[in-house]
Amino acid sequence: MKKLLLLLALSFFSIQSFAAGCPDGSEPVRSISADGTYFVFECDNTADKDEDNLIEESGAINDEGSLIKYNFNKGSGAPFCDDPRGYCASWKSNASSECKDNYRFGNDQRSLQTQLDYENCVNQIKFKPFIGTKLNRSSNASPTWNEKANADRLIKAGWDKPTLVQPKIIAASDVPKVIKDAVEEGLNASIERLGNYGPLKIYIIGNDDSIIEPIIKDFCNWSKNKSDDFKRCSDDQGEGMREMAYIFPGGNGFADHGWYLQKPTQTFVLNPAAGDSNEFLALKYDDELQYEKVVTAHEYFHVYQGAHTVFRGEENSVYSLPRWIEESHAVYFSWVLGNENGWIYINSRIRELINSISSFRKRVPGMTILDIESESGTKRVKDYCGELCIGKLQYEYALLATIILAQKTSDDAVFIDFYKNHKDIGWIAAFEKTFNMSVDDFYLELEEFLNKKIDFQIEQLTVSVEESKSVPQSEEYPTVDYNTKLDEICRGLINNNWNGYLDINKNEFNSKGYMFVVAGEDGRCESGIGRTKETTFNECTKWQEENNIIGVCELYAEGEEVVWDGHSKPTKTDSKEQPERESNIFDSIDENDKIVFKAENEQYIVHVFTDADCPYCAKFHSNMQRMNALGITVKYLAYPLEGIHPGVQSKMEKIWCAEDKAIAMHNYKTNRNLPNSPDCVNPVAEQLAIGKKLEIWGTPRIFFEDVSLEAGYWYPEELLEELSTGLPLSLAASQSEEY
């Protein structure tokens, strides 16, 4: 059975600067090695040598206190840290006992499923500064005789040119048509942007491993030499396709480049995301369906990269792209294309990306994308902190690097110019020619940027992405400044709908109608009109969701009067002027009627009105572990938005009637598993009434201990920053679903 996991990059689906890692608690001093090929971290003191010398050679973790007594500095690639015993890591204070008991370093011989079950435990470990990889780059940019021969053959076959042969999509019989259509849409948009490279076949793996053997056979016959042993292909990539069907959670894929074939071919394999019950999530959630288009664009970019690599056949060649470029360019292309087509919203993903990288740099100081430039370096990373560290570097750290390069030049410089140059002169020279700086100078510039405040990074990159787009959409949909008036952002929509609204308001609503308007993060707008506030809000929200607009439907007009207050989102100053609330209103609610997720090192308590089917509430809950780790205790109260999510109140009553309310809430918010609870006397209706008394419009709605009003989704680090100021919480940079 598959597990719904957060995807890298994706998850994006976790903070800044180097954390203290020297034995005396001071920060290591970072410098570039004498030959300029790697980072050096040095401490002024030496480690305490009186510590117990116990080393767990088996790879199991012996936990005495927080120090992990496992010798990292053994085997090839050592040393990894400057501890003479090789004790390079410690468990975080909030690490779970399950992780301490089950996580393994070194060569884990357990089943793949078991490894996947515990691989995220590495996020509960704090590492000492990593001793970077020493590179031995080839100084010879001239292709070898073998590379030239392969290039001549590939160019003659048209490998590096668009083809008239149309790509073919082959899907397992259990893959729904709506998913195949989404893949086709993502493919067509990619081809329109880059050209049709191939000949190409796309294979879509479903969730039933018993029906994919014909697909594996077709894949092997298409992408491998006829003389190759079919069993070898079936046992290698074929086994990977089987694992996609019954182990991996989906939302992933891989590309295969048959450059060595007499008639070269291109291939990629996709696996749609699935939940705990092996159901296709794209049938339940529109954002998952949209993301299938993004993943398709990602894999097609690998096809495009493959077509622009013609000098092949040698290891450690300047014509072989390093994985940080290969993967980050594919992710960035899929994000840009997704943003242009409304599949995703790039600025919100960049904010998540920056926070995640900042957390990673604190947890694993000293590790950079330089460490995965070579495959030997990549192996060192895996030996130190596992596959997830490689993923963080190539899908996130490197992605931010690519966004910076696009900011310095343009998207087309990354997608087009670099690959034209790479095909002829190799990636190192192409980098310098395209971006006007050496790779090593860029590595230093990247680290300088990452040492700046998170807010600065977000401001620079979210603005620059919109400005750097090479398509007209950036002019048509300007970035929203939420201190700009709503009627300035949505002037065209309001002008086009206002007279019609006035006419309907007078003739059908007896001049007592309402108009709601939403301004999205990308500047697109939608509206709704109706007889009551509730029906009007629901109408606006319907169009907002259908058009994938990130924003909040706001009351714009009541009757013939424009009542909107002049700002899309209130500022901190505005929040201080909110009406006073009853200071003891949350104290009056029975603690047993709240659903509590308590932080072990509790520093702050927030009460959160939530709706079980609200997407932003689910996003808020997905960060619960991070919030608890930051010392934030969350106490849920019920606020079902029945007008938007019919039936949600009865679902919430089931959750509140469960034997363990917290587990029931978590299971529903993460996997939509509703408990089969018997009816009981529950506080859902009472808490809904309290929320209405507090004039709540949307969820999640967050209250601090002093009952200062808050609206919308917050990133954990942003919420902590607000809480630590002791000021009323602002609404800036938040999103909510309103009623």
N, C-alpha and C positions, 0 to 999 in steps of 0.2 A: 504494500500500500504506500502510495506516495505521501509525502509530508509537504505542506505548504510552507516553503521557506522563502526568506527574503533573498532576492537575486542581487548579485553584485552589479553594480552600476545603477545598478540598477538600483538598490538598495543599498539605492540606494539606501536598493533600498536601504559615525559613531565614535585634547582639543588643541590647542595651538602651542607652538614652540616646543623645545626639547625639555622634557621633565628631568629633574635632578636624578642622576644615576651614579655618581661617584660614591665610594664607600662612606665619605664624610657627609653626604647629602648635598654636596655642591654640584653645579652643572658642569658637565664635561665641556672642554673647549674644542670646537670644531674647526678644522682647517683642511686645506687640500694637500694631498700628498705631493712629494717633491716632483714626481713626474706628471702630476695633474690628472691622474687616472682614477683616484678614489678619495673618499672623505676619511679623515683621521679624527678620532675623538680621544682626547688625553685628559687624565686626571692628575692633580698635583700630589695626591696621596696614594698610598698602597692599601690593598685590602687587608682586613684583619685575618691573620693566618692562624689564629687560635681556634677557629670554628671547627666543628666536627667534620671529618673528612669523608663521611659516608657518601657514597655515590651509588645511585640505583642504575646499574648497567642494563637492566631489563627494559628501561624506558618507562616503567611505572613511576608514579610520583610519590615520593615519601614526604609528607607534609608535616613539618615540625615548626609551628608558628606559620609564617607566610612564606619563608624561603623554600624554594623548590630545589631539593638536593638531587639534581640530575646533572651530569657532566655534559654540557653542550660542546665543550672544547675537545672533542674526540673525533677521530675519523678525518676524512678528506674535507678540505675547506676551512678547518679550524686555523686560528682561533676566531670565535664569534663575539666574545666579550673579553674584557681585561681581567676577569676574576681568575686567579691562578688555579682554582679548583674546578672552574667551568660552571659555577653556579650563576647562571645568567638571568634568572627570572624569579619572580615571587607571585604568589596568589594575591589578588586584590582583597581588601578587607571584607568585601561583600560577596566573595566567590562562594558558589554553592558547594555543599559537601558532595553532591552527585558528580559535579565536574572534577573535584579533587580526587574522587575515587575512581573515575572512569576515563579521564583524559590520558592519552599516551603521547610521549615524545618518541622520536626515532622511528624505526621500522615497525609499524603497527600491523600485526598479522591477523587481526580480527576481520570479520566480514566487512564488506563495503558499507552495508546498511548500518552496522554498529559504528563505524568510523564517522559516517554522516551524522548519526545521532548525537555525537559528542564533539564534532569539529568546532562548533561555535564556542565551546568552553575556552578556546584560546583567547577570546575577548575578555575573559576574567583574569587574565595574566598580565602582569607588568614586567617588561623586559629591561635589562640594562642596555646602555648604548651599544649599538651594533657596530662591529668593526667591518667597515665597508669592503666591497669587492675590489680587488686590484685587477684592472683590465689589461689585456694584452691585445689591443686592436691591431688588425693588419694594416700596415702602412702602404701596401701595394693595392692601388685602385684599378690596376689593369686586369681585365678578365683573363682567366687561364684559357688554354686551348680548348679544354672541355666545355667551359662556359660559353666560349664563342661558338662552338659547334652547336650547342643546344639553342643558343640565341638565333643562329641562322635558320635552324629547323623550325623553331617556334614562329619566327617572323614570317617565314615562307608559308606556314600553315594559317596565318592570320590571327595568331594567339593574342597579339597586342592591339588588335583593331576590333571595332564593333562588328557584329555579324548580323546577317539577315535571318539566320535560323532562330525561330522563336523559342523561348525557354519552355520547358514542360514541367508541370507540377503533378506529382504522383503522391496520393494520400492513402493512408490505411483506411479500411472500410469503416472504422468507427469514428473517423474525424468528421465532425459536422460541416455542412456546406458553408455556414456562416464563417467558420474559421478558414476554410479554403479561400473564400472570397476575400477575407482580410489579408491573407498571405499574397494573393494576387494583386490587391491594391498596393500593398507595400512594395512588391516587386516592380509594378508598373511605374510607381513614383520614383523609385531608385533608377530604373532604366532611363526614364525621362531626364533625370538630372545628370547621369554619368555616361549613358550609352549602353547598348545591348551587347555585353561581352559573353562569350560562350564558345561552342554550344553548351547549354546549361540545363541540368535537371535539378529539381527541388523535390526532396522526399519529406513528407510530413508523417511523423510517427505519432500514433495515438496512445491510448492507455491500456491496450490489450496486447500483451507480448505473444499471444498464441496465434495472431493473424498477421504478423509482420514478416514472416519468413520470405514470402514472395517479393516483398520490398527489398529485403536484404540481398536477395539473389539478383534483382534488377540493378541495385546499387553496385554490387561487386562486378557484374558484367559490364556496366557502363563506365565505371571509374578506374578499373584495373586492367592490366594486360590479360588478354585471353589465355596466355600461357601461365599466368599466376595460378597458384593453387587456390581454388575457391574456399577451401577450408581455412586457409590462412586469413583471407579477408573476412570470412564469417566469424572467426574466433577473435579478430582484432576489432575493426570498426563495426562489424555486425553485432558483436557482443555489446559494444557501446550503445547501439540502437536498441537492443533488447533492454538494457539497463534504463534507457530513457523511458521505456514503457512501464516498467514496474518498480523502479527505485527513485530516479531523480524526479524532482517536482515539476519539471517542465519550464517553459519560458526560456529555453536555451536552444543551442544548435551548434553545428560545426561545419566548416567548409573543407572541401577536398579538391586539390588542383592536379589534374592528370596531365601535367606538362610533359611527362616522359613517354606518353603513349604515341603510337604512330599517328593516330588522329587524336590530338589533345582534346580533353573535355574538362568542363567545370561542373562542380556539384556542391550543393549544401543540403544539410539535413536539419529539420526543425522538429521541436517537440512542444506543443502547446501546454500551458500551465494547467496543473490539476490539483485538486484538493485531497483531503484525507480519505475521502471515499472514492478516489480515482475519477471524480467528475471533472469535466472541462469547465474551468472557471470562467472562460470567455462567454459561456452560456448564462452565467449568473451576474457577471459584473462587466459593464461596458468598458471600464478602464483596462481590464485584462484583454478584451477583444482588440482595443486600440493598440495595446502593447504588442500583440502578435505582428502588427504592421511594422512596429519599431524593430523587433527582433529580425524580421525579414530584411529590412534595410541594412541592419548591422551585418548580416551574413552576406548580403549582396556586395557590400563594400569589400569584403574579403575576396570575392570573385574579381572585383575591379583591381584590387591590389595585386592579385596573382597574375592578372593579365599584363600588368606593368612591371613584372619581374621576368626578364627573358634570359639574363645571364645566370644559368642555374647549373647545379651539379657539384658544388664545392661547399664544404663546411666552413664556418667562420669567415664567410665572404662578405665584402662590403655591399654585395647585392642581395644579401639576406637581411630583411628588416628585423630589427630588434623587437621583441614582443611588446614593449611598452608603446612603440609607434604603431605596430600592427593592430593592437587591440584598441588603443585609445582613439585612433583615427576612425575606426569602425563605429565605436560608441558615439563619438561626437557627430559623425555623419548622420547616424540614426536619430540623434536628438535634434539636430538642425532640421532634418527632413520631417521629423515628427512634429516639431514646433510649427513649421510652415504649413503643414496639412491639418493641424488641430488634433493630432493623436495624443500629444503630451504638451506640457508647458515647461519650457526649458529653464526659465528663471527660478521656478520653485525647485527644480531638480539641482540646479547649481547651488542653491542655498543649502540643501541637504548634503550635497557633495562636499562643500567646504567644511561644514561641521564634522562630517565623518572623517575627512583627512586630518583635521586638527586633532581629533581624538586618537587616531592611529599614530600620529607623530609623538604624542605623549606616551602612548602605551609601548611603542617600539621605536624609541629615539635612535636616530642615526641611520635608519634604513631609508633609502631613496630609490628613485627609478633607475639610477645608475646601476643598482644592484641586480636589476633584471635585464640589463642591456645584452648580456651574454647568457648562454644556457648554463655555463658553469656557475655564474653568479646566481642564476635563478635556482639552481640546486641548493646553493648555500642558504638562500632565503627559505626554501622549503624545509631544510634540515633544522633551521633555527625556530621558525614559528608556523610552519605548515602551509598547506595549499591556500588557506584564506588570506595569508599575508601576500602571497603572489597575486591573488585576486585584487586585494586592496591596492597594490602597486600598479598593476596593469590596467585595471578598470576604473580606478578612482584617482590615485595620485597622478598617473600619466594622463588621465582625461583632463584634469585641471591644467596640466602642462600644455596640452593641446589647445585648450580654450585660450590660454594666455598667448600662444603662438598665433591663433586666429585673430586675437585682439590686436597684436602687433602688426599683422598684415591683413589678411581677409580669409573668409571661409574658402574661397576659390584657391588661395595660395596653398592651403592645407590639402584640399581635395584634388586639385588639378595640377598646379605648378610643381609641387613637390614630387608627384609621381611621374610627371614628364621628365624631370631631372633625374630622379632615382633610376629610371629605366636605362639611362645612358651612362651615368657616372657613379651610381651607388648612393646609399642613403646618407653617408657622412658628408660627402661633398654636396649632395643635393640639399641637405639641411642648411649648410652654410650659404649656398647660392640662393635658396628660397627665402630664408629668414634673416640673412645678413648678419649672422653670428655663428660662432663655433658651437658644437654640441656641449663642450665643457663649460663655455661661458654661460650658456643657457642653464645648465644644471645649477650654477651658482646663483644666477638671477632668480630661478625658480625658488630656491631655498630662502633667498632674501624676501621674496614676496610672501612665502608661507610663514615667515616670522612676524609678519604684520598682523594687526588686529583682525579678527574675523569680520567685523562690520566693514572694515576697509576692503577686504577681499571681496565680500559680497557686493558692495557698492561698485567696485571696479568691474567685476566680471558680469554681473547681471545687466548693467548698463551697456557694457561693451558688446555683449552678444547681440543685443538688439541692434546696435549701431553697425556691427560688422556683417550683418546679413547681406548677401549679394543678390537678393531677390526683392521685388517691389513691395512685399508684404510689410517690411519694416517701415516703409513710408506710409502705407495704408493704415497700419495699426501701430501707432506710436506707443511707447512704454508709458504706463499710467503713473503720474505723480499723484498720490492720494491726498495731497493738499490742494490739488486742482479741482475746480468745481465740476460736479458731475455733468451739468448741462454744457460744459465746454468739451468734455471728453465725448459725450454722447449727443452732441448737437445735431448731427445728421439724423439719427434715429428719432430724437425727440421732435424735430421739425416735421419729419415725415409722418409721425403718428399723432401729433398733438390735436390737429383739427378733427381727425377721425374720433379721437377720444372725447373731445368736447361734444361732438354730435351724438355719440352713443351715450355719453354721460347725461345729456339733457333729455334725449328721447326714450332711453331704456332704463336709466338708473335714477330718474327723477332728480338729476343734478347732485346726486349723493354718491357717485362712484369713486373709484380709486385707481391710481396708476402707480405701478412699481417699475423701477429701472435698475438694471445691473450693469456695472462697468467692469469688464474683465481685466486681469493683470496684463493682457496683451493689447488692451484698448478696444476690443470688440464689445458691443452692447446688445442687450435684449430688453424687452419690456413686457408687461402684462397689464391688462385692465379688467375690472370686475366690479360687482355690486357690493362686495364686502372685502374687508382687508384680507381675510383668510383666503377666499377664492382668488383674489387678485395676486396675492403673494404666491399661491400655488401655480397660477398661470405663468407668472414670471419665472418661477423656479423650473417649471417644465421646459420652457424654451432654453433656459440657462443650461440645464442638464443635457438636453438633446444636442446643443451646440458646443458642449464641453467648455463652457466659459467658467473660469475660476474667478469667483467674486461673490458678492452678497447682494441679493435683491433688496432694494431700499425703497421706502415710500417716497414717491416724487410729488404726487398731486393728490389732493382730497377735494372732491367736487371740482370746481374750476380754479382752485387756488393751488399754486405751487408751494408745498410745505417743506420740501427738503431743505436741510439746514445749511448747505453750502460746502460740505466736505464729504468725500466718499468714505473716509474713516476718521474718527475722532483722534485728536492728538493727546499727548500726556496731559497737557494743560486742560483740555476739554474734560478729561476723565476726572480731574480733581473737582470739577464743578458739578458733578452728578449729585442728584438728591441724596440726602443721608438715608441710610437703611437702619433697620432695627439691629443694634449691635449684637443682640443675643439670639437672633433668629435660628442660627445653626446649632447653638447650644441647646435650643429647645427641642431639637429633633433627636429622637432616641438613637443612640449609637448603633444599636442592633438593627436599625432600619436602614443604615448606610452600608454600602458595599465598599470595603476598605482595602486598599493596597498600600501597606505600611512600609516605609523605608526603615531599614535597620538603624541607620545613623540619622534619624529624623531631625531635620532642621526647620522644615516648613510644612504646613498643612494647608491643602487647598480642597475646597468643596467644588465638585464639578457636576452640573446638571447635564445629563447625557440622554441621547436617544439611541436605542439599540441598532437602528438601521441607518443612522446618520453616517455618511462616509468620512466626514472630518472627525467624528467621534471615534471611528475605528482607527483612523490614522493617529489620533491622539493616544489611543490605548496601545497601539503598536510600539510606542516609545515608553511604556510603563517601566520596563526594567531600567532604562536609562534615567528616568525621573527618580525612581527609588534609589538608584546608585548615587544620584546627586543630592540625596537627603530630602526629597519631596514626597510626602505621603499624600495619596489621592483618596478622597472619600466621595464615591459616586452617589448622586441623588437622581431620581427618575424624572425625566421630562419628555414623555413620548409625543412626537409631532405627528399625531394621527392624520392631520390634513395632508401631509406630504407622504407619509409612510403608513397607509391603511393597515390595521391589524397590529401595529407595533406595540400598542398599550397591552394587549393580551400577551404578547411575547415577553414584555418586561415583567408582567405579573408572574409568568412562568419562572423567570430568572430569580425574582425576589422570593419565590416560594420554594426554590431549590434547597436541598439540604446544605450545600456549600454555595452561597451566593457568589462569592468571588470567583470560584472555579467556573460556575455557570456563566457569569458575565464574560470571563476571559474566553471560554470556548465559543460563545456566540460571536463575540467581536472578532475573533481571529479566524474561525472556521465555519461560522453560521450553524453551529450545533446547538439546538435548543433543547433544554432538559425536559423530560416528560414528568413534570412536577404535578402533584395533586393540587387542586385549588386550595387556597389558604387565605386568611386575613392578611392583607399586604398593604404597604404604605404608598403604592404607586400613585393612586389618585390624590392622596393627601400631599405628596411631594410635588405633583403637578400643580396643585392649587397654590402651594408656596411659591413655586417658580413664577406663576402668573402674577402673584402679588408683588414679586420683585421685578415685574415688567420684562421678563425674559422673552426675547423674540427668537433666538436661535441657539443651536447647540454645536459644539460643546460650549457651555457657559461656565467660566471659572471664577470662583470667589476665593479671595485670600482670607486669612483669619479675621481681619478687621472688616470683612464684608464689603471690600471695595469691588465694584463690578468689573467683570472681564468678559470679553466675548471672543469665541473662536479658537481655532487650532493654534498652538504654539509649539515651536521646537523646544526640547527640554532645556538646552543651554540658554536660550532666550528667556524662558520662563524663570529659570534660576536667577539670571541677571536682574530681572524685574523684581523678583521676590527679595533679593538681597539688598535692594535699594531702600526697602521699607516704605516705598511710595505706592500710591494707588496704581493698579495695573492699567497700562494703556491698551488701547485697541489697535495700535499701529502694528503693521506686519502680521496681522492675524486674519484668519478666514473662518467663517461660520456658515452654518446652514440655518436660515431663519424661518420662523413660522409667522 
